[in-house]
Amino acid sequence: MASSARLHGVRAVLFDLDGTLIDSAPDLALAGNALRHARGLGPIDLLVYRPHAGSGARGILRVALEATPEHPGYDALRDEFLVAYQHHLLSQTTYLTDVPQLLVGLTDLGMAWGIVTNKARRFTQPTVEAFTDLQAAATVISGDSTPYTKPHPGPVLAALQSAGFSAESTLYVGDDERDIQAGRAAGVRTVAATYGYLGPAADPLAWGADAVIHSPLQLLNLLDPA
């Protein structure tokens, strides 16, 4: 596995959303700090939150309030966080660097692409609607589009079916080990994106992806549709 390895015969690309196409960590941090403010606690710096952003509510609540799913009243805390996140959803979220150019590059190569995220549809849909380049996605599968979330292959399989992509010619790109596990289980090739929200103990080289990239545009150098 190497970032320079060419991937032959790829005709379509599926992407994770947060940490792969967009940087939503600032708004997730705002939501986490809103919960802290409600409890008379000071804000935590974005840099502390960022490595945990890929775990969504679970990761942010662990940082903001040291709360885990075993914590008494955790479900209520999670609901409170999701309400706060919906309020801040598009306050500071941006494309990750060079993502618009990446999507243009895929179009120039004649490749279709789509999105498979664990983010719930109530957050995914307004996000896609707010970012013009994302509206060209051939399919968007959210965390509640199927009965399963990644690392289960169900969401990736649903995207393949929805967009009419074949597993043999499709690539899935993500910044979390769950993305790679889901893609491999669905029979597609995978690329680990190290520029995303890598957790403190993450080791992308150990995930078993077909390639690793360190910036979005690096993906274009890997693709060989022939």
Secondary structure, 3 states (H helix, E strand, C coil): CCCCCCEECCCEEEECCECCCEECHHHHHHHHHHHHHHCCCCCCCHHHHHHHHHHHHHHHHHHHHCCCCCCCCHHHHHHHHHHHHHHHCCCCCEECCCHHHHHHHHHHCCCEEEEECCCCHHHHHHHHHHCHHHHHCCCEECCCCCCCCCCCCHHHHHHHHHHCCCHHHEEEEECCHHHHHHHHHHCCEEEEECCCCCCCCCCHHHCCCCEEECCCCHHHHHEECC
